[in-house]
Amino acid sequence: MLRGLLTHKLRLALSALAVILGTMFISAAFVAGDTFSQGFTALFSTVNRDIDVEVTAKDTTPGGQQQQFGSPTALLDQKDVDTVSKVDGVEKVTPGVFSAGARVIGTDGKVIGGNGPPQQGIAWQNDDPLIQLRQGRPPAADNEIAINQGLAETGGFSLGGTADVITLQPRTPYKIVGIFGFPGDRPSLAGETTVAFTLAQAQLVLLNAPGMFTSIDATAAAGVSDTVLRDRIAAALPNEVVRTGAQVAEEQQSATSSFVNILKTGLVVFALIGMFTGAFLIFNTFSMLVAQRTRELALYRSFGASRGQVNRSVLAESVLLGLAASIVGLGLGILVGYILNKALQSFIDASLPVSGVVVRAYAVISTLLVGTAFTVVAALIPALRASRVPPIAAMREAVTPDKPLTRLTIAGAVILAAGALLLGLGVGHVGNPPKWLTLGIGSALCFLGVALLAPIISRPLTTAAGKAFAWSAPGQIGARNTGRNPRRTAVTAAALMIGVALATGAGVFAQSAKAGISNAFERDVNAQLAVTTSFSNGPGAAAGFPPQLEQTMAALPGVRTAVALRGDTVNLNGSDRFVQAGDAQAASTIFNLQPVAGNVRQLNPGEALLDQDTANALHVGVGNTVTMRTARGQPVGLDVVGIFKPNQAISSSLISSADAGGFRSPFAQSGFVQVDSDSQVPQVRAELDKLFADNPEVTVNDQSQLIDQANNFVDILLGIVNTLLALTIIVAVLGVVNTLLLSVFERTRELGLIRAVGMSRSQVARMITVESVLISVFGAALGIVIGVGLGVSIVAALGDEFLSLTVPWTYLVITLALAVLAGAIAAVLPAIRAARLNVLQAIAYE
């Protein structure tokens, strides 16, 4: 068995490639995820290493502190500081101010950073061991700041210069009096930008709450443990959150775990898809090997080998192949994991304090087990087939003929019907199981059913497609060869079918999403221009513009209607809900708001328009009063004067701007402008550009640009999916190569005979190429049909207004053309091997 395995090195390498690629992605996912996670663990340990106990306010504000707008609102005061300082065992108390949302304007007029690490502001603390002053001095006046070295280098700032900073207050110039770094000679902890203000200024511009703090750090006296001090402070401040530094680091780390886990899960899923595709390659390889070694296996049986010995021999080959390939894949995956980790850090614009890679035992064991298990399972049926070779087969040359396809066809039809039924139930929302579960099981059954039916339909389909090559003898023979062994053709094509089906389904969904987005804008937004705000600044950012500019926009020449919307999460009758404040009459005109009850009109203070979903959830109607509690204000009663049907442009309740004083951010986050005529759009847009020229976080776009921005996100997701599915396509192409190479070996005498009767080397090469192209086109055609069906089913099942069923015909044609190209590429090596056969040796082949 070992000699037989090592004799055919090319065959061994091609079979191993599928396992290598799959296990490489699995191990890369584990290694990259674990290394990335370890980097954050080291980061948060560094940040909190000098904290014994930290006190923060218990957050009872609507929606919690992690808001897209505004700044922290759960705060501590001087009484809390005094209480902590009196606790037995406290040596030192340091109150602090921290908030994400201090954005520095660069020399190009744009905000620095914002795509990854936070843009944060702090109050300077003279004895903070985490911050090391590198140049200058701490800020001492309200118009002075110190910035971290990374920000200084990125923005080109120097000591004594000026930097404009946007906080809860509009763009304000500050003098740079200090530049600081962090332990380990780091210019930043992880690529973040940090601006340090005086304590009073930080409380004003970061919190809008003079005299308040976001945290209190307590240092334990000698002989007092962190946990003991924590418990004592918790007893003194029972209504606040008290944690040790280690607990803070652990909680911060857990906040990043969800992202890392999603990343690892996604990569592993695509790797398993690649492994599943590779299983077809391995199954086909071992099936052909068993068929080609019929006489050899029969001789073993005639010498006294039992069925179990033959079976174990073939399975042992698969174990060695899977284990060896998995070891190689593991090694390559560690390298890819290192590269992927660096790419992730680059993507989030961070440099985490971790070097090398983290390879955990579970990653090694899982990778080797999965790779070996897939290989063994794929070889199981061929192994059973090998054990059933009768000893009498050693006396004849013919290989064992294929069994009838009747049972396989019936099973495939039943499974396909069951899958189609489940898809129908999912689309019709019938039954108790979750919709995604019904669709998932139905899709899997459809894949399996079509794979089982593929042999019976391969011959007629490949024969029909082969007519395109009927103009030459090599083309005719190649088409006939493709239909000679329908099982082999079907198994080879099934691998390509999976990848193409998934890519096609994703394409249908993406195109439907883009069409739905376009339709939603055209249907629900009667504004030619929109004022948009960058929300890339993370939780707590207060990007936007003064809501008073709503009147200025409306007064511009050529403007018919304008609205500025300022939003936040509030508490309505005990339920957290997102609401927006602005001119309700203008919003009704621009967003086509349809009243369900009452009137959609201009709101007075103390009035509200509820969207239908909120009204139903709160069980209120027109004439009722709801109690609204904002993050910063006192509870107020709002009279419901109207209920409207939400749409894709606006689905949140509306209140008067006068009632939005307690919102986290004082700024409006978006604005929409309806122009009298399209010819006036350029003029109005120019005026809006002038109006917001001093605000680098605000952009004026027309409707087509908004649609393009939304569609660009869909394109990015589709590109990521297709890139990962490329692994499946590569494995499928390797399967075609492997099948053709083994087929050439199997047909050595046949190829020698057709060469002997006059077929040239180039004609043999064309014949093999036709076979490869037909197999690839057959697999791609099946994949396109299944993919379109799945995509249509998913779009119909979701039934979202953001989805408008669209079949991307150009995408499908390109996919089919790429399948032809893949078939031609896959045929290169087998065609060369077939063309170079020595005629006399082939005829004399035994």
Rosetta blueprint (number, residue, H / E / L):
1 M L
2 L H
3 R H
4 G H
5 L H
6 L H
7 T H
8 H L
9 K H
10 L H
11 R H
12 L H
13 A H
14 L H
15 S H
16 A H
17 L H
18 A H
19 V H
20 I H
21 L H
22 G H
23 T H
24 M H
25 F H
26 I H
27 S H
28 A H
29 A H
30 F H
31 V H
32 A H
33 G H
34 D H
35 T H
36 F H
37 S H
38 Q H
39 G H
40 F H
41 T H
42 A H
43 L H
44 F H
45 S H
46 T H
47 V H
48 N H
49 R L
50 D L
51 I L
52 D L
53 V E
54 E E
55 V E
56 T E
57 A E
58 K L
59 D L
60 T L
61 T L
62 P L
63 G L
64 G L
65 Q L
66 Q L
67 Q L
68 Q L
69 F L
70 G L
71 S L
72 P L
73 T L
74 A L
75 L L
76 L E
77 D L
78 Q H
79 K H
80 D H
81 V H
82 D H
83 T H
84 V H
85 S H
86 K L
87 V L
88 D L
89 G L
90 V E
91 E E
92 K E
93 V E
94 T E
95 P E
96 G E
97 V L
98 F E
99 S E
100 A E
101 G L
102 A L
103 R E
104 V E
105 I E
106 G L
107 T L
108 D L
109 G L
110 K L
111 V E
112 I L
113 G L
114 G L
115 N L
116 G L
117 P L
118 P L
119 Q E
120 Q E
121 G E
122 I E
123 A E
124 W L
125 Q L
126 N L
127 D L
128 D L
129 P L
130 L L
131 I L
132 Q E
133 L E
134 R E
135 Q E
136 G E
137 R L
138 P L
139 P L
140 A L
141 A L
142 D L
143 N L
144 E E
145 I E
146 A E
147 I E
148 N E
149 Q H
150 G H
151 L H
152 A H
153 E H
154 T H
155 G H
156 G L
157 F L
158 S L
159 L L
160 G L
161 G L
162 T E
163 A E
164 D E
165 V E
166 I E
167 T L
168 L L
169 Q L
170 P L
171 R L
172 T E
173 P E
174 Y E
175 K E
176 I E
177 V E
178 G E
179 I E
180 F E
181 G E
182 F E
183 P L
184 G L
185 D L
186 R E
187 P L
188 S L
189 L L
190 A L
191 G L
192 E L
193 T E
194 T E
195 V E
196 A E
197 F E
198 T L
199 L H
200 A H
201 Q H
202 A H
203 Q H
204 L H
205 V H
206 L L
207 L L
208 N L
209 A L
210 P L
211 G L
212 M L
213 F E
214 T L
215 S E
216 I E
217 D E
218 A E
219 T E
220 A E
221 A L
222 A L
223 G L
224 V L
225 S L
226 D H
227 T H
228 V H
229 L H
230 R H
231 D H
232 R H
233 I H
234 A H
235 A H
236 A H
237 L L
238 P L
239 N L
240 E E
241 V E
242 V E
243 R E
244 T E
245 G H
246 A H
247 Q H
248 V H
249 A H
250 E H
251 E H
252 Q H
253 Q H
254 S H
255 A H
256 T H
257 S H
258 S H
259 F H
260 V H
261 N H
262 I H
263 L H
264 K H
265 T H
266 G H
267 L H
268 V H
269 V H
270 F H
271 A H
272 L H
273 I H
274 G H
275 M H
276 F H
277 T H
278 G H
279 A H
280 F H
281 L H
282 I H
283 F H
284 N H
285 T H
286 F H
287 S H
288 M H
289 L H
290 V H
291 A H
292 Q H
293 R L
294 T H
295 R H
296 E H
297 L H
298 A H
299 L H
300 Y H
301 R H
302 S H
303 F L
304 G L
305 A L
306 S L
307 R H
308 G H
309 Q H
310 V H
311 N H
312 R H
313 S H
314 V H
315 L H
316 A H
317 E H
318 S H
319 V H
320 L H
321 L H
322 G H
323 L H
324 A H
325 A H
326 S H
327 I H
328 V H
329 G H
330 L H
331 G H
332 L H
333 G H
334 I H
335 L H
336 V H
337 G H
338 Y H
339 I H
340 L H
341 N H
342 K H
343 A H
344 L H
345 Q H
346 S H
347 F H
348 I L
349 D L
350 A L
351 S L
352 L L
353 P L
354 V L
355 S L
356 G L
357 V L
358 V L
359 V L
360 R L
361 A H
362 Y H
363 A H
364 V H
365 I H
366 S H
367 T H
368 L H
369 L H
370 V H
371 G H
372 T H
373 A H
374 F H
375 T H
376 V H
377 V H
378 A H
379 A H
380 L H
381 I H
382 P H
383 A H
384 L H
385 R H
386 A H
387 S H
388 R L
389 V L
390 P L
391 P H
392 I H
393 A H
394 A H
395 M H
396 R L
397 E L
398 A L
399 V L
400 T L
401 P L
402 D L
403 K L
404 P L
405 L L
406 T H
407 R H
408 L H
409 T H
410 I H
411 A H
412 G H
413 A H
414 V H
415 I H
416 L H
417 A H
418 A H
419 G H
420 A H
421 L H
422 L H
423 L H
424 G H
425 L H
426 G H
427 V H
428 G L
429 H L
430 V L
431 G L
432 N L
433 P L
434 P L
435 K H
436 W H
437 L H
438 T H
439 L H
440 G H
441 I H
442 G H
443 S H
444 A H
445 L H
446 C H
447 F H
448 L H
449 G H
450 V H
451 A H
452 L H
453 L H
454 A H
455 P H
456 I H
457 I H
458 S H
459 R H
460 P H
461 L H
462 T H
463 T H
464 A H
465 A H
466 G H
467 K H
468 A H
469 F H
470 A L
471 W L
472 S L
473 A H
474 P H
475 G H
476 Q H
477 I H
478 G H
479 A H
480 R H
481 N H
482 T H
483 G H
484 R H
485 N L
486 P H
487 R H
488 R H
489 T H
490 A H
491 V H
492 T H
493 A H
494 A H
495 A H
496 L H
497 M H
498 I H
499 G H
500 V H
501 A H
502 L H
503 A H
504 T H
505 G H
506 A H
507 G H
508 V H
509 F H
510 A H
511 Q H
512 S H
513 A H
514 K H
515 A H
516 G H
517 I H
518 S H
519 N H
520 A H
521 F H
522 E H
523 R H
524 D H
525 V L
526 N L
527 A L
528 Q L
529 L E
530 A E
531 V E
532 T E
533 T E
534 S L
535 F L
536 S L
537 N L
538 G L
539 P L
540 G L
541 A L
542 A L
543 A L
544 G L
545 F E
546 P L
547 P L
548 Q L
549 L H
550 E H
551 Q H
552 T H
553 M H
554 A H
555 A L
556 L L
557 P L
558 G L
559 V E
560 R E
561 T E
562 A E
563 V E
564 A E
565 L E
566 R E
567 G E
568 D E
569 T E
570 V E
571 N E
572 L E
573 N L
574 G L
575 S E
576 D E
577 R E
578 F E
579 V E
580 Q E
581 A E
582 G L
583 D L
584 A H
585 Q H
586 A H
587 A H
588 S H
589 T H
590 I H
591 F H
592 N L
593 L L
594 Q E
595 P E
596 V E
597 A E
598 G E
599 N L
600 V L
601 R L
602 Q L
603 L L
604 N L
605 P L
606 G L
607 E E
608 A E
609 L E
610 L E
611 D E
612 Q H
613 D H
614 T H
615 A H
616 N H
617 A H
618 L H
619 H L
620 V L
621 G L
622 V L
623 G L
624 N L
625 T E
626 V E
627 T E
628 M E
629 R E
630 T L
631 A L
632 R L
633 G L
634 Q L
635 P L
636 V E
637 G E
638 L E
639 D E
640 V E
641 V E
642 G E
643 I E
644 F E
645 K E
646 P L
647 N L
648 Q L
649 A L
650 I L
651 S L
652 S L
653 S E
654 L E
655 I E
656 S L
657 S H
658 A H
659 D H
660 A L
661 G L
662 G L
663 F L
664 R L
665 S L
666 P L
667 F L
668 A E
669 Q L
670 S E
671 G E
672 F E
673 V E
674 Q E
675 V E
676 D L
677 S L
678 D H
679 S H
680 Q H
681 V H
682 P H
683 Q H
684 V H
685 R H
686 A H
687 E H
688 L H
689 D H
690 K H
691 L H
692 F L
693 A L
694 D L
695 N L
696 P L
697 E L
698 V E
699 T E
700 V E
701 N E
702 D E
703 Q H
704 S H
705 Q H
706 L H
707 I H
708 D H
709 Q H
710 A H
711 N H
712 N H
713 F H
714 V H
715 D H
716 I H
717 L H
718 L H
719 G H
720 I H
721 V H
722 N H
723 T H
724 L H
725 L H
726 A H
727 L H
728 T H
729 I H
730 I H
731 V H
732 A H
733 V H
734 L H
735 G H
736 V H
737 V H
738 N H
739 T H
740 L H
741 L H
742 L H
743 S H
744 V H
745 F H
746 E H
747 R L
748 T H
749 R H
750 E H
751 L H
752 G H
753 L H
754 I H
755 R H
756 A H
757 V L
758 G L
759 M L
760 S L
761 R H
762 S H
763 Q H
764 V H
765 A H
766 R H
767 M H
768 I H
769 T H
770 V H
771 E H
772 S H
773 V H
774 L H
775 I H
776 S H
777 V H
778 F H
779 G H
780 A H
781 A H
782 L H
783 G H
784 I H
785 V H
786 I H
787 G H
788 V H
789 G H
790 L H
791 G H
792 V H
793 S H
794 I H
795 V H
796 A H
797 A H
798 L H
799 G L
800 D L
801 E L
802 F L
803 L L
804 S L
805 L L
806 T L
807 V L
808 P L
809 W H
810 T H
811 Y H
812 L H
813 V H
814 I H
815 T H
816 L H
817 A H
818 L H
819 A H
820 V H
821 L H
822 A H
823 G H
824 A H
825 I H
826 A H
827 A L
828 V H
829 L H
830 P H
831 A H
832 I H
833 R H
834 A H
835 A H
836 R L
837 L L
838 N L
839 V H
840 L H
841 Q H
842 A H
843 I H
844 A L
845 Y L
846 E L
